Amino acid sequence: MSGETSQNGDLSSVENRLLELAKSQPEGISNADIKEHISDVPLPEITAVINKCLKNGTFDLFKTKDNLFYKYKDPSKKAAIKGADSEEKVVYKIIEEAGNKGIWIRDIRFKSNLNMTQLNKVLKSLETKKIIKAVKSVSASKKKVYMLFDLEPDNSVTGGAWYQDQDFESEFVDVLSQQCHRFLVQKWEEANKLSGGPLAARNRSYATANDVHKFISELGISKVSLSIDDIESILYTVVLDNNAERIVATNGSYLYRAVNRFLPSPGLVKTTCGVCPVAHRCADTGLINPK
């Protein structure tokens, strides 16, 4: 009996430590975070506590492309839902299932079978309690999507770092593109100054997205936090502008290198016949002809 009490006490201690860790990182904690901060606890005990937290609703489980994250769920919001009427519970469940991409009011109405008057009343009640929130979507400026209050909207909703109040920040993107290209050019120039021949210089002139991300971060030109994926998308525009090339490294990641721009196309090539993919089959008669 005393052994069971001791074990329960140990689990409670681990649970408290796990909850404190999750509260300190609102975006969620990964297994690597848990291993780093609670390394003195055996894995089976941690697994048991995580399963308990998932079961009682203290944790939400989120899956990204590379990892699993456990996010702390505020018990006050669970209590608010427990005390809510059946209509609020139905609407809350629909919005919760939509995750951080949100759901339009039309879809909520379709799934809940509530009329607009009832639905608007429920949505307003949940918003007042700060259980849900309405977010404007860049894909449809006149439409709002609803999601849980503590969720960070997906980039497909907000547009990510390239949008501000639903407006595309073209000047910001241009500046980032110029600075990314500038970094690649500097690396190319430095590589050519070193000895070892053209092949060695070429290999040294390649940069990773992490290298460029560090450079952009140190410049401090962005008011928002940019991820590696954001920098990758900017670097790809540099490639499309013929200012850089991209190759795949042995580990599957991309490497970027500044290149000289292609020569401008002669005017004749830009004519209709110059860009026609079936010009070699063109004739006075037949299906493909000058007309």
N, C-alpha and C positions, 0 to 999 in steps of 0.2 A: 504494500500500500504506500509506504513512504517512498519507494522507488518510483511509483507512478506519479506521486506528487512532485517529486524532484524533477522528473522528466517534463511534466506539464509546466513547471516553473521555468525550466530551461527554454521550452518552446515559447513561452510568453515573453521571455527576455529577448529571444531571437526575433519574435514578431515585432516587438517594440522598436528594436534596432532597425529592422527592415522598413517599418512604417516611417520612422524618422528619416531614413535615407530617401525613401520615395517622396516624402514631403519636401525635402530639400532640392529635389529635381523634378519640377512640375511637368517637364516634357517626357518623363518616364525613365526608368532605370533598366539596364540590360543585365544579363547574366555576368558580363565582365565587370560591371560596376559593383554588383553584389559580391563577386569573388574578391575584388580589390578592397572593399570596405568591411566585409565580414568574413575575412579569410580564416578566422579561428574556429568557425563552426563547420562541422561535417556537412557534406552536400545533402545526404538524406534528410537531415533536420531542416535545412533551408528549403528543400523541395516540399516537405510536409507543410511548412508555414506558408509558402507561396500558394500551394493548392488550397489551403484553408482560406487565405485572403481572397483568392479568386472565387471560391464557393460562396463566401458570405458577402461578396460584392465590395470588399474594401479595395481590391485591385481590379483594374481593367487591363485586358491583354491586347497589345497592339503588335502587328507583324509588319515589318518593313521588308525590303528586298533581301537584306543581309542579316537581319537580327530580330529578336523578340524583345518587346519592352513591356514593363509592368508600370502602370500609372495609378497613382493614388486617387481614390474616389472619395470625395467629401461626404461624410456620413450625414451631414445636415441636409444635403440635397436628397439623399435616399429617404430621410425621415419626412421631408416635405412631400415626396411622391407617395409615401405610405399613407399620409393623411389626406391625400387628394381624392377627388371624386373619380368615378370610373372613366369619364370622358378624358380627364387630364392624364390618367394613367395610360389610356390607349394612345393618345397623341404623343406622350413622352416616349413610349416604347417605339413608335414609328420613327420619331426623330433620332432616337438613340441608335437604331439600326442603320441609319443613313451615315453615321460616322462624321468625319470632318469634311466630307464633301457636301453635306447638307441635303435638304430636300425641299422642293417647291411646295407652296401651299396647295396647289392643284393636286399634287400627288398625295399629300396628307389627307386632303378631302376625299380622294378616291379610296384610299386604304382604310380610312376611319368611318366612312359612310355618314359623316356629319354634314349638316347644311352649313352654309357660309357664316350665318349669324352665330351658330353654336361654336364653330371652329375658331372664328375671330375672337370670341370671348375666352375660349380655352387658351389660345396662343398668347393673348394679352395677359392672362393670369400667370402663365408659366414664365413669361418675360419679366413681369413685375417681381416674381419670386427669384429671379436670376437663375432659373433652372435651364432656360434655353435663351438663344439670341438669334436675331435676324442679321444676315450678312448679305451685302449686295454682291452679285456675281458679275465678273467682267464679261462673261459670255452673253449676258442679257441684262443690260443696264437698268431696265425697268422692273426687273424681277428680283426678289429676295429669296434666299434659301435659309432654312432654319436648321440649327444644330445645337448640341448641348453647350451650355454657357462656358465651360472650362476648356473646350476644344480649340485648338489653333486651326483656322481654316486651311484647307488644302490649296496648293498653288493653282490648281485648276479653277478655283473659285476666286481667289484674290489676284491671280496673274503673277504671283511671286514678286521677286525683287524689281521687276521691270515695270510694275504698275503702281501708280499713286492716285488714290481716290478714283479708281477705274480708268485713269488716263495713262496711256502708254508713254513711258519716259524715254522718248527716242534720243534726246540729247545725252541723257545719262548712259544709254547703251552705246552711243557713238564714242563718248569719252572713254568708257571701259574698253571698247574695241581698239581704240588708238593706243591706250596704255599697254594692253596685252601685246599688241604688235610691236610696240616700242621695246618691251622686255625681250621679245624673241629676237629682234634686230640686234639689241645689245649683246645677247648671248652668242649670236652668230658672229658678230664682230670680234668678241673676245676669243672665241674658238679659233678664228682665222689668224689671230696674232700669235698663237702658240705653235710650236714646231711639232712635226710628226706627219706632215703630208696632208693632202686634201681629204682622204678618207677619215683620218683621225679627227680632223677639224669638223667634218660633217657630223660624225658621231657625237662630238662634244657639243654641237650647236643645238641638239634636241633638248626640249624642256618638258617637264610633266605639268599637269594641271595644278598639282600641289605647289610647284615652284612659282607658277604665275599667281596662284591664290595668295601665297605669302607676300609676293611683291605688291599686289593690289592692296592687301590688308595694311602693309606698312606705309603705303602712300596716303591712306586715310581719306580717299576721295568718295567713299560710299558711306552714306548715313545709315544704311541698313546692313545687316550681317549677310554676307554673301557666302554661299556654300560652294563646295568643289564642283557640284553639278552646274551651278550658275556660271562659274568660270568656264566650264567645259562648253556650255552653250555659246558663250561669247567667243571662245577660241574657234568654235566651228564656223561662226560668221566670218572670222578672219580668214579661215581656209576657203570659204565660199567666195570671198573677195579676191582670191588668188594672191593673198599676201603671205600665206603660210601653207605648209603641207602637214598632213597628219598620217602617222603610221601606227601600227599595233605593236606594242612591246611583247616580249616573251611571256610576261605575266598577264597579258590580256588587256592592259591599260593602254591609253593613247599617249603618244609622244608628238610634240609639235616643234616645227622648225620654220624660221622665216625664209622666204624664197623671193627671188626677183619676180615682179609681176610679168604675166604673159604680154607679148607684144599686142597692141591694139589691132583688132580685125580690120582689114581693108574694107572700104565702103562696098565693093562688089560682093563680098561674102555676106554682108548684111542684107542684101536684097532678097526678095521672095525666093528666087531660084537658087540663091546662094545657100539658103538654109533648108531647102526642100529635101526631105529624106528619100524621095523617089525620083529625083531629077534624072537619074540615069535611065529611067524607064519612060521618060517623057517623049511624046511624038505628036505629029500633026493630027493623027487619028488615034482612036482607042479611048479607053477610060481615063488615062492620064495624059493630058494635053495642056498647052498654054492657057486655054480658056478656063 
